[in-house]
Protein backbone atom coordinates (compact mmCIF):
# COMPACT_ATOMS: atom_id res chain seq x y z
CA UNK A 1 0.00 0.00 0.00
CA UNK A 2 1.36 3.39 -0.98
CA UNK A 3 1.58 6.15 1.60
CA UNK A 4 -1.15 8.60 0.70
CA UNK A 5 -1.99 12.02 1.92
CA UNK A 6 -4.55 14.61 1.06
CA UNK A 7 -8.27 14.85 1.11
CA UNK A 8 -10.66 11.91 0.94
CA UNK A 9 -11.07 12.23 -2.82
CA UNK A 10 -7.31 12.09 -3.43
CA UNK A 11 -6.99 9.17 -1.02
CA UNK A 12 -9.72 7.07 -2.56
CA UNK A 13 -8.67 7.95 -6.11
CA UNK A 14 -5.12 6.80 -5.31
CA UNK A 15 -6.60 3.52 -4.05
CA UNK A 16 -8.54 3.16 -7.30
CA UNK A 17 -5.38 3.60 -9.39
CA UNK A 18 -3.46 1.08 -7.24
CA UNK A 19 -6.16 -1.55 -7.69
CA UNK A 20 -6.35 -0.88 -11.43
CA UNK A 21 -2.58 -1.49 -11.67
CA UNK A 22 -2.99 -4.77 -9.81
CA UNK A 23 -5.78 -5.79 -12.19
CA UNK A 24 -3.47 -5.01 -15.12
CA UNK A 25 -0.69 -7.03 -13.49
CA UNK A 26 -3.08 -9.95 -13.07
CA UNK A 27 -4.25 -9.71 -16.69
CA UNK A 28 -0.64 -9.88 -17.92
CA UNK A 29 0.03 -13.18 -16.12
CA UNK A 30 0.01 -16.51 -17.87
CA UNK A 31 -2.90 -18.73 -16.80
CA UNK A 32 -0.41 -21.44 -15.84
CA UNK A 33 1.30 -19.22 -13.28
CA UNK A 34 -0.97 -20.07 -10.35
CA UNK A 35 1.35 -18.90 -7.57
CA UNK A 36 1.81 -15.46 -9.07
CA UNK A 37 -1.91 -15.17 -9.86
CA UNK A 38 -2.67 -15.98 -6.20
CA UNK A 39 -0.12 -13.38 -5.00
CA UNK A 40 -1.68 -10.64 -7.13
CA UNK A 41 -5.22 -11.71 -6.17
CA UNK A 42 -4.20 -11.50 -2.51
CA UNK A 43 -2.77 -8.02 -3.06
CA UNK A 44 -5.87 -6.63 -4.74
CA UNK A 45 -8.02 -8.31 -2.10
CA UNK A 46 -6.08 -6.60 0.70
CA UNK A 47 -6.37 -3.20 -0.97
CA UNK A 48 -10.06 -3.55 -1.81
CA UNK A 49 -11.03 -4.74 1.67
CA UNK A 50 -9.17 -1.89 3.38
CA UNK A 51 -10.68 0.61 0.97
CA UNK A 52 -14.21 -0.71 1.40
CA UNK A 53 -14.04 -0.77 5.20
CA UNK A 54 -12.79 2.82 5.28
CA UNK A 55 -15.57 3.96 2.95
CA UNK A 56 -18.21 2.22 5.05
CA UNK A 57 -16.88 3.69 8.28
CA UNK A 58 -16.40 7.29 7.17
CA UNK A 59 -17.44 8.17 3.63
CA UNK A 60 -20.92 6.68 3.47
CA UNK A 61 -22.07 8.06 6.84
CA UNK A 62 -20.88 11.53 5.76
CA UNK A 63 -22.68 11.16 2.42
CA UNK A 64 -25.89 10.06 4.16
CA UNK A 65 -25.74 12.99 6.56
CA UNK A 66 -24.82 15.81 4.21
CA UNK A 67 -25.12 15.12 0.49
CA UNK A 68 -28.51 15.83 -1.10
CA UNK A 69 -29.93 12.41 -2.00
CA UNK A 70 -27.09 10.91 0.01
CA UNK A 71 -29.12 8.12 1.57
CA UNK A 72 -29.86 6.52 -1.79
CA UNK A 73 -26.34 7.22 -3.03
CA UNK A 74 -24.74 5.56 0.02
CA UNK A 75 -27.15 2.61 -0.15
CA UNK A 76 -26.15 2.02 -3.79
CA UNK A 77 -22.44 2.25 -2.98
CA UNK A 78 -22.79 -0.13 -0.03
CA UNK A 79 -24.68 -2.65 -2.15
CA UNK A 80 -21.85 -2.54 -4.70
CA UNK A 81 -19.31 -3.03 -1.90
CA UNK A 82 -21.24 -6.04 -0.60
CA UNK A 83 -21.17 -7.66 -4.05
CA UNK A 84 -17.43 -7.00 -4.31
CA UNK A 85 -16.79 -8.48 -0.87
CA UNK A 86 -18.70 -11.66 -1.74
CA UNK A 87 -16.65 -12.05 -4.92
CA UNK A 88 -13.46 -11.44 -2.95
CA UNK A 89 -14.44 -14.19 -0.52
CA UNK A 90 -14.98 -16.59 -3.44
CA UNK A 91 -11.61 -15.62 -4.91
CA UNK A 92 -9.91 -16.04 -1.54
CA UNK A 93 -11.17 -19.59 -1.16
CA UNK A 94 -10.75 -20.68 -4.80
CA UNK A 95 -7.67 -22.43 -6.11
CA UNK A 96 -5.94 -20.13 -8.60
CA UNK A 97 -5.58 -23.15 -10.92
CA UNK A 98 -9.37 -23.66 -10.86
CA UNK A 99 -10.79 -22.99 -14.36
CA UNK A 100 -13.43 -20.64 -12.92
CA UNK A 101 -10.86 -18.50 -11.09
CA UNK A 102 -10.46 -16.13 -14.05
CA UNK A 103 -14.23 -15.79 -14.34
CA UNK A 104 -14.43 -14.76 -10.67
CA UNK A 105 -11.64 -12.23 -11.17
CA UNK A 106 -13.26 -10.85 -14.33
CA UNK A 107 -16.58 -10.49 -12.49
CA UNK A 108 -14.75 -8.65 -9.73
CA UNK A 109 -12.99 -6.35 -12.18
CA UNK A 110 -16.35 -5.49 -13.76
CA UNK A 111 -17.94 -4.69 -10.38
CA UNK A 112 -14.96 -2.65 -9.18
CA UNK A 113 -14.66 -0.75 -12.47
CA UNK A 114 -18.33 0.23 -12.36
CA UNK A 115 -17.98 1.28 -8.70
CA UNK A 116 -14.88 3.39 -9.44
CA UNK A 117 -16.51 5.09 -12.42
CA UNK A 118 -19.66 5.87 -10.41
CA UNK A 119 -17.69 7.27 -7.47
CA UNK A 120 -15.37 9.38 -9.57
CA UNK A 121 -18.05 10.68 -11.95
CA UNK A 122 -20.92 11.22 -9.50
CA UNK A 123 -20.07 10.87 -5.82
CA UNK A 124 -16.77 12.78 -5.73
CA UNK A 125 -18.21 15.88 -7.45
CA UNK A 126 -21.03 15.84 -4.88
CA UNK A 127 -18.41 15.76 -2.10
CA UNK A 128 -16.67 18.82 -3.58
CA UNK A 129 -20.00 20.66 -3.77
CA UNK A 130 -21.07 19.70 -0.23
CA UNK A 131 -18.02 19.65 2.03
CA UNK A 132 -15.41 22.26 2.83
CA UNK A 133 -11.79 21.53 1.97
CA UNK A 134 -11.07 21.14 5.68
CA UNK A 135 -13.85 18.56 6.01
CA UNK A 136 -12.55 16.66 2.97
CA UNK A 137 -9.05 16.58 4.50
CA UNK A 138 -10.46 15.38 7.83
CA UNK A 139 -12.31 12.59 6.02
CA UNK A 140 -9.07 11.71 4.23
CA UNK A 141 -7.27 11.44 7.58
CA UNK A 142 -10.06 9.24 8.98
CA UNK A 143 -10.00 6.96 5.93
CA UNK A 144 -6.20 6.55 6.16
CA UNK A 145 -6.37 5.79 9.89
CA UNK A 146 -9.06 3.15 9.36
CA UNK A 147 -7.15 1.48 6.52
CA UNK A 148 -4.22 0.94 8.91
CA UNK A 149 -6.35 -1.24 11.22
CA UNK A 150 -8.86 -2.59 8.71
CA UNK A 151 -9.13 -6.29 7.89
CA UNK A 152 -7.07 -7.60 5.00
CA UNK A 153 -9.45 -10.43 4.14
CA UNK A 154 -13.09 -10.28 3.13
CA UNK A 155 -15.64 -10.78 5.91
CA UNK A 156 -19.00 -10.39 4.16
CA UNK A 157 -20.85 -11.67 7.24
CA UNK A 158 -19.16 -9.32 9.73
CA UNK A 159 -20.65 -6.14 11.09
CA UNK A 160 -19.07 -2.77 10.55
CA UNK A 161 -18.53 -1.60 14.12
CA UNK A 162 -15.09 -0.21 14.88
CA UNK A 163 -14.48 -3.00 17.42
CA UNK A 164 -15.32 -5.71 14.88
CA UNK A 165 -13.10 -4.02 12.27
CA UNK A 166 -10.13 -3.65 14.61
CA UNK A 167 -10.48 -7.24 15.85
CA UNK A 168 -10.81 -8.70 12.36
CA UNK A 169 -7.94 -6.53 11.17
CA UNK A 170 -5.65 -7.83 13.91
CA UNK A 171 -6.60 -11.46 13.29
CA UNK A 172 -6.15 -11.04 9.53
CA UNK A 173 -2.71 -9.48 9.94
CA UNK A 174 -1.60 -12.30 12.23
CA UNK A 175 -2.83 -14.84 9.67
CA UNK A 176 -1.03 -12.90 6.93
CA UNK A 177 2.26 -13.02 8.84
CA UNK A 178 2.01 -16.77 9.37
CA UNK A 179 1.03 -17.49 5.77
CA UNK A 180 3.34 -14.94 4.14
CA UNK A 181 0.35 -13.39 2.41
CA UNK A 182 0.52 -9.87 1.06
CA UNK A 183 3.76 -8.83 2.70
CA UNK A 184 1.72 -6.83 5.25
C-alpha positions as CSV (number, residue, x, y, z in Angstrom):
1,X,0.0,0.0,0.0
2,X,1.4,3.4,-1.0
3,X,1.6,6.2,1.6
4,X,-1.1,8.6,0.7
5,X,-2.0,12.0,1.9
6,X,-4.5,14.6,1.1
7,X,-8.3,14.8,1.1
8,X,-10.7,11.9,0.9
9,X,-11.1,12.2,-2.8
10,X,-7.3,12.1,-3.4
11,X,-7.0,9.2,-1.0
12,X,-9.7,7.1,-2.6
13,X,-8.7,8.0,-6.1
14,X,-5.1,6.8,-5.3
15,X,-6.6,3.5,-4.1
16,X,-8.5,3.2,-7.3
17,X,-5.4,3.6,-9.4
18,X,-3.5,1.1,-7.2
19,X,-6.2,-1.6,-7.7
20,X,-6.4,-0.9,-11.4
21,X,-2.6,-1.5,-11.7
22,X,-3.0,-4.8,-9.8
23,X,-5.8,-5.8,-12.2
24,X,-3.5,-5.0,-15.1
25,X,-0.7,-7.0,-13.5
26,X,-3.1,-10.0,-13.1
27,X,-4.2,-9.7,-16.7
28,X,-0.6,-9.9,-17.9
29,X,0.0,-13.2,-16.1
30,X,0.0,-16.5,-17.9
31,X,-2.9,-18.7,-16.8
32,X,-0.4,-21.4,-15.8
33,X,1.3,-19.2,-13.3
34,X,-1.0,-20.1,-10.4
35,X,1.3,-18.9,-7.6
36,X,1.8,-15.5,-9.1
37,X,-1.9,-15.2,-9.9
38,X,-2.7,-16.0,-6.2
39,X,-0.1,-13.4,-5.0
40,X,-1.7,-10.6,-7.1
41,X,-5.2,-11.7,-6.2
42,X,-4.2,-11.5,-2.5
43,X,-2.8,-8.0,-3.1
44,X,-5.9,-6.6,-4.7
45,X,-8.0,-8.3,-2.1
46,X,-6.1,-6.6,0.7
47,X,-6.4,-3.2,-1.0
48,X,-10.1,-3.6,-1.8
49,X,-11.0,-4.7,1.7
50,X,-9.2,-1.9,3.4
51,X,-10.7,0.6,1.0
52,X,-14.2,-0.7,1.4
53,X,-14.0,-0.8,5.2
54,X,-12.8,2.8,5.3
55,X,-15.6,4.0,3.0
56,X,-18.2,2.2,5.0
57,X,-16.9,3.7,8.3
58,X,-16.4,7.3,7.2
59,X,-17.4,8.2,3.6
60,X,-20.9,6.7,3.5
61,X,-22.1,8.1,6.8
62,X,-20.9,11.5,5.8
63,X,-22.7,11.2,2.4
64,X,-25.9,10.1,4.2
65,X,-25.7,13.0,6.6
66,X,-24.8,15.8,4.2
67,X,-25.1,15.1,0.5
68,X,-28.5,15.8,-1.1
69,X,-29.9,12.4,-2.0
70,X,-27.1,10.9,0.0
71,X,-29.1,8.1,1.6
72,X,-29.9,6.5,-1.8
73,X,-26.3,7.2,-3.0
74,X,-24.7,5.6,0.0
75,X,-27.2,2.6,-0.2
76,X,-26.1,2.0,-3.8
77,X,-22.4,2.3,-3.0
78,X,-22.8,-0.1,0.0
79,X,-24.7,-2.6,-2.2
80,X,-21.9,-2.5,-4.7
81,X,-19.3,-3.0,-1.9
82,X,-21.2,-6.0,-0.6
83,X,-21.2,-7.7,-4.1
84,X,-17.4,-7.0,-4.3
85,X,-16.8,-8.5,-0.9
86,X,-18.7,-11.7,-1.7
87,X,-16.7,-12.0,-4.9
88,X,-13.5,-11.4,-3.0
89,X,-14.4,-14.2,-0.5
90,X,-15.0,-16.6,-3.4
91,X,-11.6,-15.6,-4.9
92,X,-9.9,-16.0,-1.5
93,X,-11.2,-19.6,-1.2
94,X,-10.8,-20.7,-4.8
95,X,-7.7,-22.4,-6.1
96,X,-5.9,-20.1,-8.6
97,X,-5.6,-23.2,-10.9
98,X,-9.4,-23.7,-10.9
99,X,-10.8,-23.0,-14.4
100,X,-13.4,-20.6,-12.9
101,X,-10.9,-18.5,-11.1
102,X,-10.5,-16.1,-14.0
103,X,-14.2,-15.8,-14.3
104,X,-14.4,-14.8,-10.7
105,X,-11.6,-12.2,-11.2
106,X,-13.3,-10.9,-14.3
107,X,-16.6,-10.5,-12.5
108,X,-14.7,-8.6,-9.7
109,X,-13.0,-6.3,-12.2
110,X,-16.4,-5.5,-13.8
111,X,-17.9,-4.7,-10.4
112,X,-15.0,-2.6,-9.2
113,X,-14.7,-0.7,-12.5
114,X,-18.3,0.2,-12.4
115,X,-18.0,1.3,-8.7
116,X,-14.9,3.4,-9.4
117,X,-16.5,5.1,-12.4
118,X,-19.7,5.9,-10.4
119,X,-17.7,7.3,-7.5
120,X,-15.4,9.4,-9.6
121,X,-18.1,10.7,-12.0
122,X,-20.9,11.2,-9.5
123,X,-20.1,10.9,-5.8
124,X,-16.8,12.8,-5.7
125,X,-18.2,15.9,-7.5
126,X,-21.0,15.8,-4.9
127,X,-18.4,15.8,-2.1
128,X,-16.7,18.8,-3.6
129,X,-20.0,20.7,-3.8
130,X,-21.1,19.7,-0.2
131,X,-18.0,19.6,2.0
132,X,-15.4,22.3,2.8
133,X,-11.8,21.5,2.0
134,X,-11.1,21.1,5.7
135,X,-13.8,18.6,6.0
136,X,-12.5,16.7,3.0
137,X,-9.1,16.6,4.5
138,X,-10.5,15.4,7.8
139,X,-12.3,12.6,6.0
140,X,-9.1,11.7,4.2
141,X,-7.3,11.4,7.6
142,X,-10.1,9.2,9.0
143,X,-10.0,7.0,5.9
144,X,-6.2,6.6,6.2
145,X,-6.4,5.8,9.9
146,X,-9.1,3.1,9.4
147,X,-7.2,1.5,6.5
148,X,-4.2,0.9,8.9
149,X,-6.3,-1.2,11.2
150,X,-8.9,-2.6,8.7
151,X,-9.1,-6.3,7.9
152,X,-7.1,-7.6,5.0
153,X,-9.4,-10.4,4.1
154,X,-13.1,-10.3,3.1
155,X,-15.6,-10.8,5.9
156,X,-19.0,-10.4,4.2
157,X,-20.8,-11.7,7.2
158,X,-19.2,-9.3,9.7
159,X,-20.6,-6.1,11.1
160,X,-19.1,-2.8,10.6
161,X,-18.5,-1.6,14.1
162,X,-15.1,-0.2,14.9
163,X,-14.5,-3.0,17.4
164,X,-15.3,-5.7,14.9
165,X,-13.1,-4.0,12.3
166,X,-10.1,-3.7,14.6
167,X,-10.5,-7.2,15.8
168,X,-10.8,-8.7,12.4
169,X,-7.9,-6.5,11.2
170,X,-5.6,-7.8,13.9
171,X,-6.6,-11.5,13.3
172,X,-6.1,-11.0,9.5
173,X,-2.7,-9.5,9.9
174,X,-1.6,-12.3,12.2
175,X,-2.8,-14.8,9.7
176,X,-1.0,-12.9,6.9
177,X,2.3,-13.0,8.8
178,X,2.0,-16.8,9.4
179,X,1.0,-17.5,5.8
180,X,3.3,-14.9,4.1
181,X,0.3,-13.4,2.4
182,X,0.5,-9.9,1.1
183,X,3.8,-8.8,2.7
184,X,1.7,-6.8,5.2
